[in-house]
């Protein structure tokens, strides 16, 4: 996923993600916080090497220690890298497909 080997706690995590996943994580975190229910996303992200990544992600909102002012979102993410395949009749998965 091209993450840094060690997370730098002085830099927001969203700035350490590959650019192709910033919208996925932003949308997942915001929707989980606003809706108060687990959010699942899936889709395809284009890579710079002309391959694509199929991804699935889940985001769950929670409050830290019962304090309503301290919010955080737990997330899970996995992906599979593959070559670009263009077949007639394929569903367009170029955008996130929320479930």
C-alpha positions, -999 to 999 in steps of 0.1 A, spaced: 0 0 0 31 22 -1 29 34 35 60 47 53 78 20 73 73 40 105 44 63 111 54 99 121 31 109 149 38 146 143 22 144 108 -15 137 104 -20 101 92 -41 112 62 -10 130 49 10 98 51 -14 78 29 -10 73 -8 -30 100 -26 -53 74 -43 -66 63 -8 -71 98 8 -108 100 -5 -116 65 7 -103 71 42 -118 106 44 -152 94 32 -151 63 55 -142 83 86 -167 111 80 -196 88 72 -188 65 102 -188 96 125 -219 112 111 -240 81 108 -228 63 139 -229 29 122 -201 8 106 -193 19 70 -180 -6 44 -165 6 11 -151 -12 -18 -138 -2 -52 -108 0 -75 -79 25 -72 -56 32 -101 -19 30 -95 9 50 -111 23 17 -126 -8 12 -147 -21 -16 -124 -52 -14 -103 -59 -22 -67 -92 -38 -56 -98 -27 -21 -123 -33 8 -124 -11 38 -145 -8 70 -147 21 94 -163 21 129 -168 52 150 -163 52 187 -158 76 216 -126 75 236 -132 66 272 -169 76 270 -161 113 264 -183 126 236 -157 152 226 -130 126 219 -139 107 188 -119 82 168 -126 58 140 -113 23 138 -106 10 103 -97 -22 85 -83 -22 50 -71 -48 25 -63 -47 -12 -52 -69 -41 -30 -56 -69 -38 -67 -105 -34 -58 -141 -61 -36 -157 -87 -57 -174 -113 -41 -197 -140 -65 -207 -174 -57 -223 -202 -59 -198 -181 -52 -167 -196 -31 -140 -179 2 -137 -160 0 -104 -139 31 -110 -156 48 -81 -162 35 -46 -192 11 -43 -207 16 -8 -227 -13 7 
